[in-house]
Amino acid sequence: MTVRARLTAALAALSFLVVVAGAPASANPIDPPGVLTFSGLPRTYVVHAPAGRPPVALVLNLHGSGMTGADQAALTGYNAIADQYGFVVAYPDGIDLSWADGRGASVPDRQGIDDVGFLAALIERLSGQYGIAPGRVFVTGMSAGAFMTNRLACDRADLVSAVAPVAGTLGSGVPCAPSRPVSVLQIHGTGDPVVPFNGGGMVGRGGPSDVLSAPAMAQRWSALDGCPGPPVDGPPAPGEVQRAIVAGCAGGTLVELVRIDGGGHVWPAGPAISASHASAQFFATRP
């Protein structure tokens, strides 16, 4: 091989290394549909888009511990709700059927899995794929998925503008310092036997942890969002559903806590309240 040929080959190899080194961990042009390679791991997800019209927003819907994204889609019936509102909805899968939400009570947490990074990369991919405008990305989730929803909003408020955690709060030692205000609709039953409404110790599939109470979580978001005060109970409501809300927060955000008296560890779908309908309507009305 001539000196010129060797030099050309070396430059080509160097160019290849520069491109690979500069590529983000999530960038993999050969990922098959429903797979996003992030930090060397093939992460999977299910996505549903409305037919016949451009989507106006993206919703991530995060499953609870021991479930999959497909299970969450079936549990919540969110595809039909998303069609009504023109949302793209994605159901990602956690490692070991759980999430690294910061409590240290799951396999992915103990393995150091970066689920915040994975979900952020998924948001960026789907937002680009479906033409979702900034500020129109929302997240909801059940149980462990609710803990992950709050953590994602705490860490990546630049990508997420509103969240609706159901039957989950945040680990008591997990920091939360969002870069901008986030609207929150929090739904929790007072009789939840897994994630206690009043907080404290709990034992889930992955082990024990200590968690914030639902009222304390709502108060924390109120403070973080620069609200004029904590959520205040509204007028008495019929049945078991009570709402506490505070509006006039920074950036036009609001914080609402929906308390289901006697409600258990469930995704509510009864006549008193449907978490799917309530969260979709909440997202649709965000400025």
C-alpha positions in Angstrom: 0.0 0.0 0.0 1.4 3.4 -0.9 1.9 6.2 1.6 -1.0 8.1 0.1 -3.3 5.1 0.4 -2.3 4.5 4.0 -3.0 8.2 4.8 -6.4 8.1 3.2 -7.4 4.9 5.1 -6.2 6.4 8.4 -8.2 9.6 7.8 -11.3 7.5 7.0 -10.9 5.5 10.2 -10.4 8.7 12.2 -13.5 10.3 10.7 -15.5 7.2 11.6 -14.3 7.3 15.2 -15.2 11.0 15.5 -18.7 10.4 14.3 -19.3 7.4 16.6 -17.8 9.2 19.6 -19.9 12.3 19.0 -23.2 10.4 18.6 -25.6 10.5 21.6 -26.1 7.2 23.4 -29.7 7.0 22.1 -28.7 7.5 18.4 -29.0 4.2 16.6 -30.3 4.4 13.0 -30.7 0.7 12.8 -33.2 0.3 15.7 -36.3 -1.6 14.6 -39.7 -0.1 15.2 -40.6 0.1 18.9 -36.9 -0.2 20.0 -34.7 2.6 21.2 -31.1 1.7 22.0 -30.0 3.8 24.9 -26.7 3.4 26.8 -26.1 0.2 25.0 -29.4 -1.3 26.0 -32.3 -2.0 23.6 -35.3 -0.3 25.3 -38.8 -1.1 24.0 -42.0 0.8 23.8 -45.5 0.7 22.2 -46.8 3.8 20.5 -50.2 4.7 19.2 -51.0 7.7 17.0 -54.4 9.2 16.0 -55.5 8.4 12.5 -56.4 11.0 10.0 -55.0 14.1 11.6 -51.7 15.5 12.8 -51.1 14.9 16.5 -51.2 17.9 18.8 -49.3 16.5 21.8 -47.3 13.5 23.1 -48.2 11.6 26.2 -46.0 9.1 27.9 -48.0 6.6 30.0 -45.8 4.7 32.4 -46.7 1.3 33.8 -46.6 0.1 37.4 -44.2 -2.4 38.9 -44.6 -5.9 37.5 -46.3 -4.6 34.3 -45.4 -3.8 30.8 -46.2 -0.9 28.5 -48.8 -3.1 26.7 -50.3 -3.9 30.1 -50.6 -0.2 30.8 -52.3 0.5 27.5 -54.9 -2.2 28.3 -55.4 -1.1 31.9 -55.9 2.6 31.1 -57.7 2.4 27.7 -55.6 5.4 26.7 -55.5 4.8 23.0 -59.2 5.7 22.6 -58.8 8.7 24.9 -55.7 9.9 22.9 -57.7 9.6 19.7 -60.3 11.9 21.0 -57.8 14.6 21.9 -55.4 14.1 19.0 -52.5 12.8 21.2 -49.7 10.4 20.4 -49.4 8.1 23.4 -46.4 5.9 24.1 -46.1 3.1 26.6 -42.4 2.4 27.4 -41.1 -0.7 29.1 -39.1 -0.5 32.3 -36.1 -2.8 33.0 -37.3 -5.8 35.1 -40.9 -4.4 34.8 -40.0 -1.4 36.9 -38.3 2.0 36.9 -35.2 3.7 38.4 -37.3 6.4 40.1 -34.7 7.2 42.8 -36.0 5.3 45.8 -33.5 2.5 45.5 -36.3 0.0 45.7 -36.1 -1.6 42.3 -33.6 -3.6 40.2 -33.0 -0.8 37.7 -32.3 1.6 40.5 -29.8 -0.7 42.1 -28.2 -1.4 38.7 -27.8 2.3 38.0 -30.1 2.4 35.0 -30.7 5.9 33.6 -34.4 5.9 33.1 -34.6 9.7 33.1 -32.2 9.7 30.2 -34.1 6.9 28.4 -37.4 8.7 28.7 -35.9 12.0 27.6 -34.4 10.3 24.6 -37.8 8.7 23.8 -39.5 12.1 24.1 -37.0 13.6 21.7 -37.4 10.8 19.2 -41.2 10.8 19.2 -41.4 14.6 19.2 -39.3 14.7 16.1 -41.1 11.8 14.4 -44.6 13.2 15.0 -43.8 16.9 14.8 -44.8 17.6 18.5 -44.2 21.3 19.5 -42.2 22.1 22.6 -44.4 22.5 25.6 -46.8 19.8 24.4 -45.3 16.8 26.1 -47.1 15.3 29.1 -46.5 12.2 31.3 -48.8 10.1 33.4 -48.2 6.8 35.2 -49.5 4.3 37.8 -47.8 3.4 41.0 -44.1 2.9 40.2 -44.9 4.7 37.0 -46.2 7.6 39.0 -43.0 7.8 41.0 -41.1 7.8 37.7 -43.5 10.5 36.4 -42.7 12.8 39.2 -38.9 12.1 39.0 -38.9 12.8 35.2 -40.7 16.1 35.8 -38.3 17.0 38.6 -35.2 16.3 36.4 -36.4 17.2 32.9 -39.0 20.0 33.1 -37.4 21.4 30.0 -39.1 18.5 28.1 -42.3 17.9 30.2 -44.8 20.6 30.9 -47.5 18.8 32.8 -47.8 15.4 34.6 -50.6 13.3 36.1 -49.2 10.7 38.6 -51.7 8.2 39.9 -51.2 6.3 43.1 -47.6 7.4 43.6 -45.6 10.3 44.9 -41.8 10.6 45.3 -39.2 9.0 47.5 -38.7 11.1 50.6 -35.0 11.5 49.9 -35.3 12.1 46.1 -34.3 15.7 45.2 -36.6 17.8 43.0 -35.4 21.0 41.4 -37.3 21.5 38.1 -35.8 24.0 35.6 -39.2 25.5 35.1 -42.8 25.2 36.5 -44.8 22.1 35.8 -48.5 21.7 36.0 -49.6 18.7 38.2 -52.7 16.6 38.5 -52.2 14.1 41.3 -54.7 11.3 41.9 -54.5 9.2 45.0 -56.9 7.0 47.1 -56.9 7.4 50.9 -57.2 3.6 51.3 -54.2 2.7 49.2 -52.6 -0.3 50.8 -49.4 -0.2 48.7 -48.5 3.5 48.5 -49.9 5.0 51.6 -51.8 8.3 51.1 -50.2 9.7 54.3 -46.7 8.6 53.2 -44.1 6.9 55.3 -42.8 3.4 54.8 -44.0 1.1 52.0 -42.9 -2.2 50.6 -43.3 -2.8 46.9 -42.2 -5.5 44.5 -38.6 -4.3 44.6 -38.3 -3.8 48.3 -39.0 -1.2 51.0 -38.8 2.6 50.7 -39.9 5.7 52.4 -42.3 8.0 50.4 -43.9 11.4 50.6 -47.6 11.7 51.4 -49.9 12.7 48.7 -50.7 16.1 50.4 -46.9 16.7 50.9 -46.2 16.0 47.3 -48.9 18.4 46.2 -47.5 21.1 48.6 -44.0 20.5 47.3 -45.1 21.0 43.7 -47.0 24.2 44.8 -43.8 25.6 46.3 -41.7 24.6 43.3 -44.2 26.2 40.9 -44.3 29.4 42.8 -48.0 29.1 43.6 -49.7 31.6 45.9 -50.2 28.8 48.5 -50.8 25.1 48.9 -53.8 23.4 47.2 -57.1 24.4 48.9 -60.1 22.1 49.1 -62.8 23.1 46.7 -66.5 23.0 47.4 -67.9 19.7 48.7 -68.2 17.2 45.9 -70.7 14.4 45.6 -69.4 10.9 46.3 -65.9 10.0 47.4 -63.9 12.4 45.2 -62.6 15.6 46.7 -60.4 18.1 44.9 -57.8 20.5 46.2 -56.4 23.0 43.7 -54.2 26.0 43.5 -53.9 28.1 40.4 -52.1 31.3 39.5 -48.7 29.6 39.7 -45.7 30.7 37.8 -45.9 30.3 34.0 -49.7 29.8 34.1 -49.3 26.4 35.9 -51.5 24.9 38.5 -51.4 22.0 41.0 -54.4 19.8 41.8 -54.8 16.9 44.2 -57.7 14.6 43.6 -58.3 12.6 46.8 -60.5 9.5 46.5 -61.9 8.7 49.9 -61.4 5.0 50.6 -59.8 4.5 47.2 -57.3 1.7 46.8 -54.2 1.1 44.7 -55.9 1.3 41.4 -56.1 3.3 38.2 -59.6 4.9 38.8 -62.1 4.1 36.0 -65.4 4.4 37.8 -68.3 6.9 37.5 -66.8 9.2 40.1 -63.6 9.8 38.2 -61.7 8.3 35.3 -58.0 8.9 35.6 -57.6 8.5 31.8 -60.3 11.1 31.0 -59.2 13.4 33.8 -55.5 13.4 32.8 -56.2 13.8 29.1 -58.5 16.8 29.7 -56.0 18.3 32.1 -53.3 18.0 29.5 -55.5 19.4 26.7 -56.2 22.5 28.7 -52.6 23.4 29.5 -51.6 26.6 27.8 
